[in-house]
Amino acid sequence: MELNINSPMYYKEIYGIDNEIYELCQNIHIFFKDKKYSDIIDIVGLIPIIAPQELITQGKYKEKKLCSTEYGFADVQLFIDYNDYINADMHEKKKLIIANVLKSIKSIKGKGKIDYKVFENDMKLFCINNHINY
């Protein structure tokens, strides 16, 4: 499954790109690239949303869970708590990103017919191999 994890919405515009988070997302992409969890979804685009609650309340950012089985593609945008993320050290930020990836895949597992248990186990293996406790 091709996992394309983009830079977090809002956060990237204010704080730029964290090199370690970018590297984490690239490593996740590489790790999962040749794995298969669904017969109908091959590519998943993920965009974490890390924005202040007042902007979310104003409707400037909304979660999205789109599963296009016709094209074998899913697009998921889910929130990460802004205050938790900006106050976290790099290890905690990585854990928040991984939790967002897991939550994103879980949110489309039904429509995308994704074997979430196998995906979750592979993510655990990825974390062990990369010394990330989540």
N, C-alpha and C positions, 0 to 999 in steps of 0.2 A: 504494500500500500504506500502510495506516495503521499507523505505528510508534508505539506508546505505551511510552515508556521511563519507568519509575517510579524513584523514589529508591532508592538502594542499600540492600538489606537489612542490618541490623545497624549499618552505618556511620551511617545516618541517625539511628538511635536514640541513638547516642553523641555524634555531632558535629553533628547537625542537617543542614540542607540548604545546600549550597554554591550561592549564587546564580548563579555563572558556569556551573556544571554544569547547573543547572536550565534556564538559558537555552539552553545547548547542546542539551539534549534537546528543548526546545520547537522550536528551529530545525531540528533533524533531522526532527522530526514534520512540520513545515510543508513542508520540502523534499521529503519522500518522499510526502506525502499524496495527490497526484494521479498518482503513478506506479504502474505495474502490472508485477509480476514473476511472477505466477502466476495461473492461471485458477481455482484452488481455494482459495487463501489470500488474504484481503483485509486482515485485521487481525492484527498481531503485538504481543503484550504482552511486554515485556522487563523483567526485574528483575535488575540486577547484584547479586551477593552479595559483599559486602566484609566479611569476618568473620575474626577470628583463627583460625589453624590449629587450636588446641586445641578451639575450639567446633565446627569442622567435623569433627574427629576424633571428638568426642563424639556426632556425628550430629545436632547442633542445626540444621544447615543442609545442604541437599542440592540438587544441581543437578536441573533439571527441563527436559525437552524434550517438550512435548505439542503435537501437531498434530491438530486436529479438522477434518478436511476436510469433514465433514458440515455444519459451521457456518461454514467459511471463516475459522477462527481458530487461532492458534498462541500458546502460552504458553511462554516460555523464561526460565530462571533459571540463569545460569552464574557461576562464580567469577571475581573479580578478586583478585589477590594482595593481601592486607590490608597487609602491610608496604610493598610497592611503592607502594600508593595513599596511605597516610597519610604517607609520606616524600616524596611527589612534590610538585612545584610545580604551579600551576594548569594550565600547558601540558601537563605530563606526565599529569595527571589526565584532561584532555580526551582525550589520546591513548589512555589506558587504557579510557575509556568507549567510544570509537569502535572500538577493537580488540574490545571485548566485544560490541558490536552486530554487527560483522562475523562474529565467531565464532558468535554466536547464530543469525544468519540461515543461515550455512553449515551449522550443525548440523541444520537442518530442511529444507534445500534439496531433499533426495530425496523425503521424504514429502509435502512441501508443493509439490513440482514448481515450485520457485522458480528463476528464471534468475539464479543467483548472480553470474555474470560481469558481467551488466549492472548488478546491484545494487552490486557492488563498484566498478565504474567510476563509477557515480553518487555513491557515497560519496567516492571520490577527488575528484570534481568539487566536492562539498560542502566537502571539506576545503580545497581550493585556494581556493574562494570565501570561506572563513572564516579563511584564513591559519593552518591547522592542519597541521603536518607529522606524519604518523603512520607 
